[in-house]
């Protein structure tokens, strides 16, 4: 009887692989009961590593020993033992596949090609987690500033930071925008960002905004003693995205923003690792839903909005909150934040920035769910305040201070007019999409 060459097989025990040498992909799959998923799973591993749908001469045992991916777990849910109930039409499984790190190297394009490439078109199959070995993560710089660096720049050691997205989203000139910026900064916003829909537009150029906004930032600092980071949106085609960023920094901008999924992870990484771009980077979430919103396809949100942008170098990442206008499960929301800020080898923690229809009334719940190492994002909740954006920003700061002091918002509202008006104006969450 011929002894199988175990090392060249596309299967292994979970205890039989060296976790320092493999990237582990975890998948949720569901197929008609006639498909033998435990037998099919090794074909997925081969498809995403050394082989294809038929044996080819070059896929030798030697090649497989070094480069074949290995199925290390196939777990049916529910865990049937004595036969299927007759009403079962589809069977659902969690599959784990170990991919040799040497196949990929420390980069994200080939990571995605490997762990969710062709098999993304294999029916009901979703990548629900990915575990990296230290050697893979060591190839990335990650956030240049992270939570501690951003706090140091602003001189704010403890409380949640407040971000404002300038509204309206687009369509205005730099001269209009700078007044909106000034008002939000005077009200106490730590960070002010362009909306993702405004980048280097013909009617509102990046360079023009930076010159005006940073002068306003200087003036507000002299008046209030508080700095404001302006994250100008540099998103663009290559190479203009890099030109936008470098020129913004040369003109004195103290932060930048990029729509990281629209421009691509390699662009975010190149911006973060460019020594000339020595300012924090805010990563915006647009396009993310196309990756994660299907329950059976794509990539889970904590990977798309958490682990990968942190790996690529975002210092702050915007993601949807469940209290406002975005339909997201609270537990998914918390998991994104964990992947941004919990220990991940030697990478700095990135600031989670919940956003999407947040009002001052929601501040205590945000802090309860995520803690204080967050940036609270608000657009309309500041600019639509009945007394204007200065009052809108003050209301948020009053809500943050009250939460930090263990004080109820109702109690604080009796003292602060701006917070009282905000609570009376927005008693219900914004309408979801």
Secondary structure, DSSP 8 states (H G I E B T S, - for coil): -----GGGSSB--GGGS-TTTEEEEEEEEEEETTS-HHHHHHHHHHHTTT--SS--TT--HHHHHHH--EEEEEEEES---S---TT--EEEEEEEEEEEGGGT-S-SHHHHHHHHSGGGGSSEEEEEEEE--HHHHTT----SSHHHHHHHHHT--SS-EEEEE-SSSSS--HHHHHHHHHHHHHHT-SEEE--TT-SSBTTB-HHHHHHHHHHHHHHHHHHHS---EEEEE---STTHHHHHHHHHHHTT-SEEEE-HHHH-HHHHHHHHH-TT--SEEEE--TTHHHHH-SSSEEE-HHIIIIIHHHHHT-SEEEEE-TTTTS---HHHHHHHHHHHHS-BTTB---EEEEESS--GGGHHHHHHHH-SSBEEEESHHHHT-TT-HHHHHHHHHHHHHHHHTT--HHHHHTT-HHHHHHHHH--S-----
